[in-house]
Amino acid sequence: MHNYRICSLDPQGRIFQAFELSCRDDLDALAEGERLSDKSAVEVWDGSRLVARVKPGNAALNAQDSYSL
């Protein structure tokens, strides 16, 4: 199990809420991040490594979303 941090972002990209959870791997952590991205974007972190950013409502990606899922 790894400790991950999921950060909810406001429209300006600033963290307004964060919490830690234990997950088996990146995919489990991303699933949790996706579940929490209903109203705001979230970032999933494994220590100092950004795993991914999930757009609000898991919206479609565009060219500027290199870290988004």
Protein Blocks (a to p, Z undefined) as FASTA:
>chain_A
ZZdddddddfkopafbdcddddfblmlmmmmmmmmmmmbccdddehjacfbdcdehhiac
dfklmmbZZ
